[in-house]
Amino acid sequence: MKKKSSILKWILIGAVACLLLAFPAFAKSSYQVHIVNNIGIWLLLSLGLNIAMGYGGQFNLALGALWGVGAYTAALLQTRLGVPFWINLPLGIIAAATMAALVGLPSFKVRSHYLAIVTIGLGEVINLFLVNQDELTGGALGINRIKPPSLFGFPIDTNERFYYLILIMVILGYLIGRQIVGHRIGRAFRALRDDFQAARAMGVNTGFYQILAFAISGAYAGAAGVLFAHWNSYISPDIFEFKSALIVLTMIMIGGMGSLPGSVVGTVLLLVLNEYLRVFERWQLVGYGVAIIVVVLFLPGGVVELVRRFGSLRQRWSAGLTKEKSNVEEERNVP
Amino acid sequence: MDITSIFIQTIIGGIGIGSLYALVALGYSMTFRSMGLVNFAQGSIYMVGTYFGIIWYRGMVLGLHVPYAAAFFIGLLCNALLGILLERIFRPLAKLDLMLMLLATIGLSFILDNLFTIIFGAEGFAVDSPLPSTPWIIYGIRVLPQMALLIGVSALLMIGNHLFLSKTKLGMAMRASAVDFEIARTMGIATNRMNALALSIGCMMSAAAGILAAPIVYVAPSMGAAVGLKGFAAAVLGGLGSIPGAIAGGLAFGVFEAISAGFISSQWTKAIAFIVMVVVLMVKPSGIVGEITIEKV
């Protein structure tokens, strides 16, 4: 029984993998691939925030600005010094993670809504730096003509080619995230989130793990930023702000806080809906607002919670069935 | 013009903008102390209140040109009703944890911002001041009449609010229900109604801020975001949930912003203000006034 379900699981994973690999082949237009690439970049952001916030309980609302740190690191290194993507990627990740650790420093002293406003404030400061330091960052106009990456002379310059790069990054990000939350760090994060004092009493190095939670979300944001800069070839400070952090927050809230599949579900759902509901323009945003309130009030665990509830219902139902069956058998055995 | 009068003028400008922040911060604090809820939609409520008043003043409703004072009271009344409605929406939220509250109120601000953009369009408009636009000059210090009105009326509102909370029976009932919800209820105080009243007052303060500042700032559906953030920062700066704290925090934030804009760099105003807020929070997390208020467990 157990073996069968694990075989089924692998078949399912295989099918999804084939689907993902073949996607550019059956995509109707390059624009569709573009949308999926965009989903991939937001996925990295939402995975990172979910690890820091859903597991570690650390509000990191500077996420939008940290995304910008990654993007600007890559853009500046590329346009000024001609550094290729493959070196920019680790550098961008390191830069954003370091910045995130700095943003996280106040978490030693303040918690909950105070930490929220501190990270919002620091994020705005970073954003202002991007806008105001115009000799360095190009100011509000941003930076353009960022060269696409190339692999052994093979340029990754179309949406279709970039798709595979983003796909690999997202899968890597997801697997690394699973390792993080499934092991010692993840346990420490959950202890931190659920009861700070108890975690401390049990010998969890709370300060270290708080900063680590921030740094991890920063690293994911950094990777997303580097990818975004090289893919879009143009960046400007207006998206690297508080509003982007809010969108990511909404994604993981709707998908499921404290669940990596929740991040995936929330991000895909929100961005795909975004395309279909575009005709409604502003009303669509009003609808988002209503959806957020409905989710918060009636489904605080997000869509993943709904699936879980449904799953346990079905399990109970099938368990009930087998029980009935065995009862019948027992009755038969009675002479 | 010598440096002293420039300095005084800057301070007055800071107090004007600070009054605006203080009134919005009061909205945050009134909601927080009564319901233990951080209402991130306060900035949108400020925007909504401004529109509720200014559309009458500018004759955008049926072409009626209502006098400024009357428009002011209409705006306050409409926002008071909004506050009562909000209490009903927030009641189930107050039991949830912070992250969910934060999100739900952000959802609400999404709704308000976009509804008003649909109704009034994304571009805003400038509002003519009911007072003359030439500044008064007192000992070489130039003061805009509208700025004086903003400071004066804000001060009156804050004093009135303080007197109401400390001297009247209703105000005391409100404070009792803010300190201990359960006990206040057993003492026969209609706590839900008190919360509704607290939210109404908060919304009215925000509307007042918006309508008074409308001739100085620009009116647009997106005006709430920045003021909401700064108002919250001001409330936190003074000590979230504390009424004198909100006022002190708002004024401090405004004055600081004005000084850094006037004497350091106008580009970095916002950044400097936020950095100061972060530093204050690190040194004294309970805020500069540091009144002890309820902590939601």
Interface residues (C-beta under 8 A of the other chain):
Chain A: M53 F59 P106 K109 V110 S112 H113 Y114 A116 I117 V118 I120 G121 L122 E124 V125 L128 F129 V131 N132 F242 L246 L249 T250 M253 M257 R282 W283 L285 V286 Y288 G289 V290 A291 I292 I293 V296 L297 P300
Chain B: V38 I89 P92 L93 L96 L98 M99 L100 M101 L102 L103 A104 I106 G107 L108 S109 F110 I111 L112 D113 N114 L115 T117 I118 L229 F232 A233 V236 L240 Q267 W268 K270 A271 F274 I275 M277 V278 L281 M282 P285
